[in-house]
């Protein structure tokens, strides 16, 4: 059973890594190729939302190949939107943020994998907090209050830290029944998407926090 679990986690993390790699490559190419100024970003953002909704609500009905395609399409679309980060932050700040995210994500993933506690009960709390955070973020786009932005960065970072541990724990539990799954590829991609979303959202918040400290200096 342990070998089965380890095999599943390896395949999940492989797909997560490939998704992150696709995002990074597309972001760098979009920025340095000059495509940055030619892309309709509103359309890209809408497409991202559509892909996530299709992935979330039709996951059980769609074949594994379609689920996989949706995952990588989302990673590519995210790469296009992430290309704008090069206009807002310098490379060193982004590098530090990525390293900090990788270390924090790794620690939380390990905790989620090894813990014997039932941490799934906190999932609803984190999800509700995230929804409230998103609503407040949208409102603050109009208000433009810097203090609210700072609070949101820390709150949403905390939420995704919790979700990372919970998602990792959930994926480990899925591994216990992976032998009974008809389409295991869907499970690998599902886990990869969950952890991918946790990682990039942690990265964005850490990047924002680090940049604020950099500006103070």
Secondary structure, 3 states (H helix, E strand, C coil): CHHHHHHHHHHHHHHHHHHHHHHHHHHHHHHHCCHHHCCCHHHHHHHHHHHHHHHHHCCCCCCHHHHHHHHHHHHHHHHHHHCCHHHHCCHHHHHHHHHHHHHHHHHHHHHHHHCCCCCHHHHHHHHHHHHHHHHHHHHHHHHCCHHHHHHHHHHHHHHHHHHHHHHHHHHHHHHCCHHHCCCHHHHHHHHHHHHHHHHHHHHHHHHHHHHHHHHHC
